[in-house]
Amino acid sequence: MEQRDPLVAGEVPQLDQEVRALLNAGRLPEANSLFDEVVTKVSPGVDRWVRSAVLVNRAMLAWRLGRIPLALELAAEGWTDLDADRTDSPAVAQTMGTLAYLMEGIGNRRAALEMLRLSVQVARRAGHSDTLALCLQRLGGSLNFRACAGHPAAAPAIFEEALAYLDEGLGIVKDERNRRALLGAYGRSLAGVGQLDKAEETGEETLRLSRDADDLWGVSVGNWVLAVVHREQGILDEARTFAARAVTNAERINDTSLLLRFSTELADICHALDDSVGEAVALRRSMQAARTATETLQEGLGQALEQRRVAVQAQRLAVAAQEAAARDPLTGLANRLGLERAAAALLESTAARGKVPWLVLVDVDWFKNVNDDAGHATGDAALREIAALLRRECRADDLVARWAGDEFVVLLGDTGPNMDVGPNVAERIRAAVDGHDWTMVLGAVRRPTVSIGVAAGPAKLDQLFAAADMALYRAKRHGRNRVEVEPSVNEVPETVAGT
């Protein structure tokens, strides 16, 4: 029997579904009002990945309602909660697909396509037919748009790929809304590969089902398919009528992506008809849609930046208030104070056994690029991932800490008979970060590596740290993503150290 995820079994919460239905029916004021009621509610007791899916779905609703700062906030929170280890969860697949939709809207198209492909992989493993159908529709629809916007010579192959995904989705879908969306995208792919009769039948079916369901999104897409079919058949007057209907319905549901694509299609058809007035009107609608999208995004990013400034101030206050705490709240590792508290006892016990301690200082390369390209929420996720890799590559008795920012410290006390344990652990850490699959966390953003400085000796923590820092500086200077070892550090007498 098919295992049903708690979220997918009821899909998204009922009120959330009603908001989407109102959006797709073009009833935007009612959708906005109802969204205010549901935006702060998440059912108690749900699993983290289910909560993540609900939050990201609400981010998508907020985006379509033009509430960009709220959309970004919900998306960041939901993405942070995403349990990437649950690669068999329908909710995770849904979340990834919706995040890809938002990435597409922001303009991060390559990362969006990569995440859509990943969502299909996760949905296949989950074994939930409607979730897989939804992910296949999103991937196929996205490929259709890329085929339309790209070089004409490359379009047939892209349409063929989309057609295969959409055909598979239609073979397994049970949900009627997903079926309408699949049919619309399938019809466009059929037209793209020249199967015009079948594309026309599919477009008409999409139109009929969508009208019966009061689904203006499906009505808009169905009209687009029929416009393309009639354009390819040379019946340009009818193509213009269908394209105009597609544009009008895209405007009614406030779907900027559809509006940009369909108004461009309408302008091309009007140009072929030598209808300069119609072409000009269509181009103005396209330019207005593009301008609205840009202005909305700019306003949203400005507000998001202000929210980030306030959040940074609050974070500084929180850090100051938690100065006595010994654990880093982001990574769960010991923080600087925790390291300093535990180091004295570890170094003393190491010396008592006649062993030599090692200090491994790890600094993340290119971390500023991660924050700049993908945002601080993604940067934080990358730091948590690195912290997990450090725990995995170190031994249970090693002291692992986040020193500050993107810098980590590992203090090795029980070195055993292996005199090269420090460099060996450092190399394992470097290789683990370098070979890690960062796609889930960073998408297409440049993956980080680490530079590492290593030092050993019967010395105090600050002396070991200073020596390892010199080695780290050499690692950075010699090209990064490498390990450098400082010569043995001798304990400095207290009177000399203080001069």
Disulfide bonds with the S-S distance in Angstrom:
none
